[in-house]
Amino acid sequence: MADSTRIRLTDARERKYTNLEDATGESTRSGALDAAADYYLRMAGGTAAVPTGAVETLMQRATEKGSVTPEEIAEILGQPELPVEYSHEFSVGEE
């Protein structure tokens, strides 16, 4: 028999879940929660599956190099659940 956990739904929690579905692009609450949990675990690390999280990796890179470029930040923080890309464009004079 499957073990089920019940979560008491307050108005604030209901809004949070709806916003999370919108933000993740998931069509179900469980899918949105899974995506958010996966992203958090990859960012935080400290688990057997992800010993070093992306935030720690980013901080280590900044400490080693003295600074980190936006491209490096995007590379480290981008994940399947929340892709991060950087692009930069500039011009001088009229186009």
N, C-alpha and C positions, 0 to 999 in steps of 0.2 A: 504494500500500500504506500502511495506517495505521501510524503510529509508536506503539509501545506502551512505556510506562514501567512497570517492575516495582519494587514497594516491598517491601523485606524486612519480613515481619510478625513482630514480637516479641510476646510475651504482652501487654506494656504497650501496644503500638500497637494490637493487636487489641481490647483493652478500651476504648482511647480511641475507636476507630472505632465500636464498639458504642454507647458513651455518646453519641457525636456523632449517630448515627442517632436515638437516643431523644430527644436534646435538640432536634434540628431537625425531628423528625416525618417525616423521609425514610425510605423503606423500603429504599433501597439505599445502599451505601457511597459510590458516586460522587455520588449526589444530595446526601448529607450533606456530602461534601467540597466540592461546588460551592456549597452554601448557606453553609457556613462561610467559604469563600474570598471569596464575594461580599460577605458582611457585613464581613469584615476589610478588604477593599479600600475599601468605603464609609466605614468608620471611620477608616482610616489616611490615605486620600487619597494624594497625591503621584504619581498616574499621569495619563496623558493623558485617560483616561476620567473619572477623579474627581480633579481637581487639588486640591480642598480637602475633606479628610475631615470627618466629623461631629465627631470629637474636637477638631479644630482650630476648627471652627465653634463648638462649645460653649465652648472656652477663650476665643475672641474675644468671644463674647457676655458671658461672665462678666467679662472685663477691661473691656469697654465700659460695662457696667451696674453693676459692682461686686458683683453677686450674680445668681443665676439661680434661678428658681422650679422646683419639681418638674415643673410642666406644660411649661415650656420645655425642660427636660432630656429629658423623654419625647418631645416633638416632634422634637428634634434627633437623639436616638439611635435612635428607632423606625425600623425598616426592614422591608421585606416578609419577610425571613428571620427577624427577631426583633422583632415588634411590642412597643413599650413604651408603656404607658398609665399615667396617674396618676389616681387618684381619692382624694378626702379626704372623710371624713365625721366629724362630731362631734355630740355632744348635751350638753345641760346639764340636770341633773335627771333625773327618771325619764321613761321613754317611755310 
